[in-house]
């Protein structure tokens, strides 16, 4: 995981936080909760008190992306608006 990558929760990720239906590991669940679309991967690792290159952390990152609980912010289609916030397509 690149240190600058910002991860966003998918609908499946938000559902997993609410329901705990898929039996994620404790580390993967904590990472899913911390991934708020604001902090880069290195900050998430710091909050989990692990180095970014920690093997278990890398497995958790990869699992959450592969199983579509999270996706990288750059995977989101570009939208117009201030600081990445959309304006709903309204033009004045």
PyMOL commands that set and color helices and strands:
alter all, ss='L'
color gray80, all
select helices_A, chain A and resi 11-19+26-34+41-47+55-66+73-75+82-84
alter helices_A, ss='H'
color red, helices_A
select strands_A, chain A and resi 7-9+70-72
alter strands_A, ss='S'
color yellow, strands_A
deselect
rebuild
show_as cartoon
